[in-house]
Amino acid sequence: MLFSISGQSEKEADMPQPGSPASLQARHSMIDSRIKEEQGRPLPDASAIAALKKQKLHIKDALRTG
């Protein structure tokens, strides 16, 4: 494994930092996929969908303000 000067592997150094716009956008997309997956189930869990939508909204707000 190769390490950069900061002690991170090259792969870790290329990953978006938590809270960065790229990381938030990736989480937003992942949550959107989970919402669509849950909605596609024969008996979707409305409380799970509501919780995911709330998380997605918080991320959207963070992207807008950050």
C-alpha positions in Angstrom: 0.0 0.0 0.0 1.4 3.4 -0.9 1.1 6.3 1.6 1.2 10.0 1.0 3.0 12.4 3.2 -0.1 12.8 5.4 0.0 9.1 6.2 -3.1 8.3 4.2 -3.1 5.7 1.4 -3.4 7.2 -2.1 -6.9 5.7 -2.3 -7.9 7.4 0.9 -6.4 10.7 -0.2 -8.5 10.6 -3.4 -11.8 10.0 -1.5 -13.9 13.1 -0.7 -13.6 14.3 2.8 -16.7 13.8 5.1 -18.8 17.0 4.8 -17.3 18.0 1.5 -19.7 18.9 -1.3 -18.6 15.7 -3.2 -19.2 13.5 -0.1 -22.6 15.1 0.6 -23.6 14.7 -3.1 -22.6 11.1 -3.0 -24.7 10.5 0.2 -27.6 12.4 -1.4 -27.6 10.1 -4.4 -27.3 7.0 -2.2 -30.2 8.0 -0.1 -32.2 8.8 -3.3 -31.5 5.3 -4.5 -32.6 3.8 -1.2 -35.9 5.8 -1.4 -36.6 4.5 -4.9 -35.8 1.0 -3.8 -38.1 1.1 -0.8 -40.9 2.7 -2.9 -40.6 -0.2 -5.4 -41.2 -2.8 -2.8 -44.7 -4.5 -2.7 -45.3 -3.0 0.8 -43.1 0.0 1.2 -42.2 1.1 4.8 -43.6 4.7 4.9 -41.7 5.5 8.1 -38.4 4.4 6.5 -39.1 6.5 3.4 -40.0 9.5 5.6 -36.7 9.1 7.6 -34.7 8.8 4.3 -36.4 11.9 2.9 -35.6 13.8 6.0 -31.9 12.8 5.8 -31.9 13.8 2.1 -33.4 17.2 3.0 -30.7 17.8 5.6 -28.0 17.0 3.1 -29.6 19.3 0.5 -29.6 22.1 3.1 -25.9 21.5 3.9 -25.1 21.6 0.2 -27.0 24.8 -0.3 -25.4 26.6 2.7 -21.9 25.1 2.5 
